[in-house]
Amino acid sequence: MRRVRLMAGLAVCLLTAAGLFAAYRAGAFLPGWISWQERRLEGTAGEPEAMVLADRTLQVLDGEAVLWQTAEGVLVQDALWCDIDRDGGRELLLLCWRRGRYGPSRPFWEEEKTDWGWSQHIFLYRWTGETMRPLWMASDVGREVTGWSFDETRRLTLTDRDGQVTAWDWVSWGLTNIPLPQRTAGEGPSK
């Protein structure tokens, strides 16, 4: 009888561990401050008909047909459809979460092989006429981004949990932090 109870207890522990691991892989233990957006981005001639962000997944649609969607294990916090690289065509920008800071392309100076934690990233995609092609897949953002926007100066701005706003431009390849003009307390935005 004691052996049966021991085996039952072990089975319960294993099932609990498997359930917790599955919940972790699905993003159940991500920070509570994340605001998961849902939106529909409309395309124009030569672009996808629509891009729909719902339930942490973005799908590119042509009517009801799904032409492309984000990979399993990538949870999308927000999406923008804008011309980040100033080439006249819009790109899809995803503020997303995934396990690992680098993915399979780990820099040579990083020695640690295990990288299981969730981290926030910015992924950029270009529309090919048929599907989305990765343009730039950033490593860990390195800050806790709560919101972002693309403004009339064609600049990406990120707002972190402390309310700090940083500006980012596409410079040849990749996003580069652009210093914002310094303001003193009470001073309005600079022109």
For each residue, the residues with C-beta under 8 A, 3 or more apart:
1: 4 5
2: 5 6
3: 6 7
4: 1 7 8
5: 1 2 8 9
6: 2 3 9 10
7: 3 4 10 11
8: 4 5 11 12
9: 5 6 12 13
10: 6 7 13 14
11: 7 8 14 15
12: 8 9 15 16
13: 9 10 16 17
14: 10 11 17 18
15: 11 12 18 19
16: 12 13 19 20
17: 13 14 20 21
18: 14 15 21 22
19: 15 16 22 23
20: 16 17 23 24
21: 17 18 24 25
22: 18 19 25 26
23: 19 20 26 28 29
24: 20 21 27 28 29
25: 21 22 73 99
26: 22 23
27: 24 30 56 75 97 118
28: 23 24
29: 23 24 118
30: 27 34 75 97 118
31: 34 144
32:
33: 144 146 161
34: 30 31 77 97 146
35: 77 146 147
36: 56 77
37: 53 77 78 79
38: 53 54 55
39: 52 53 78 79
40: 50 51 52 53
41: 50 51 52 53 79 80 81 92
42: 49 50
43: 47 48 49 50 51 81 127
44: 47
45:
46: 129
47: 43 44 90 127
48: 43 51 60 61 62 67 127
49: 42 43 61 62 63
50: 40 41 42 43 60 61
51: 40 41 43 48 58 59 60 61 79 81 92
52: 39 40 41 58 59 61
53: 37 38 39 40 41 57 58 76 78 79
54: 38 57 59
55: 38
56: 27 36 75 76 77
57: 53 54 69 70 75 76
58: 51 52 53 69 70 76 79 92 94
59: 51 52 54 66 68 69 70
60: 48 50 51 66 67 68 69 92 127 131 132
61: 48 49 50 51 52 64 65 66 67
62: 48 49 65 67
63: 49
64: 61
65: 61 62
66: 59 60 61 69
67: 48 60 61 62 130 131
68: 59 60 131 132
69: 57 58 59 60 66
70: 57 58 59 74 76 94 96
71: 74
72:
73: 25 98 99
74: 70 71 94 96 97 98 123
75: 27 30 56 57 96 97 98
76: 53 56 57 58 70 79 94 95 96
77: 34 35 36 37 56 95 96 97 120 145
78: 37 39 53 94 95 147 148
79: 37 39 41 51 53 58 76 92 93 94 95
80: 41 92 93 148 149 150 156
81: 41 43 51 90 91 92 93
82: 90 91 93 150 154 156
83: 86 87 88 89 90 91 154
84: 91 93 124 150 154 156 170 175
85: 91 135 170
86: 83 154 170
87: 83
88: 83
89: 83 126 127
90: 47 81 82 83 127
91: 81 82 83 84 85 124 125 126 127 135
92: 41 51 58 60 79 80 81 124 125 126 127 132
93: 79 80 81 82 84 122 123 124 150 156
94: 58 70 74 76 78 79 121 122 123 124 125
95: 76 77 78 79 120 121 122 145 148
96: 70 74 75 76 77 120 121 122 123
97: 27 30 34 74 75 77 118 119 120 121
98: 73 74 75 103 118 119 121
99: 25 73 115 116 117 118 119
100: 103 115 116 117 119
101: 115 117 119 139 140
102: 105 106 107 110 115 139 140
103: 98 100 106 137
104:
105: 102
106: 102 103 110 115
107: 102 110
108:
109:
110: 102 106 107
111:
112: 115
113:
114:
115: 99 100 101 102 106 112
116: 99 100
117: 99 100 101
118: 27 29 30 97 98 99
119: 97 98 99 100 101 140 141
120: 77 95 96 97 140 141 143 144 145
121: 94 95 96 97 98 137 138 139 140 141
122: 93 94 95 96 136 138 141 175
123: 74 93 94 96 134 136 137 138
124: 84 91 92 93 94 134 135 136 137
125: 91 92 94 132 133 134 135
126: 89 91 92 132 133 135
127: 43 47 48 60 89 90 91 92 131 132 133
128: 131 132 133
129: 46
130: 67
131: 60 67 68 127 128
132: 60 68 92 125 126 127 128
133: 125 126 127 128
134: 123 124 125 137
135: 85 91 124 125 126
136: 122 123 124 173 174 175
137: 103 121 123 124 134
138: 121 122 123 141 174 175
139: 101 102 121
140: 101 102 119 120 121
141: 119 120 121 122 138 145 158
142:
143: 120 158 160 164 166
144: 31 33 120 160 161
145: 77 95 120 141 148 158 159 160
146: 33 34 35 159 160 161
147: 35 78 158 159
148: 78 80 95 145 156 157 158 159
149: 80 156 157
150: 80 82 84 93 154 155 156 157
151: 154 155 157
152:
153:
154: 82 83 84 86 150 151 169
155: 150 151 167 168 169 178
156: 80 82 84 93 148 149 150 167 168 169 175
157: 148 149 150 151 165 166 167 168
158: 141 143 145 147 148 165 166 168
159: 145 146 147 148 163 164 165
160: 143 144 145 146 163 164 166
161: 33 144 146
162:
163: 159 160
164: 143 159 160
165: 157 158 159 180
166: 143 157 158 160 177 180
167: 155 156 157 177 178 179 180
168: 155 156 157 158 175 176 177 178
169: 154 155 156 175 176 178
170: 84 85 86 174 175 176
171: 174 175 176
172:
173: 136
174: 136 138 170 171
175: 84 122 136 138 156 168 169 170 171
176: 168 169 170 171
177: 166 167 168
178: 155 167 168 169
179: 167
180: 165 166 167
181: 190
182:
183: 187 188 189 190
184: 187
185:
186:
187: 183 184 190
188: 183
189: 183
190: 181 183 187
191:
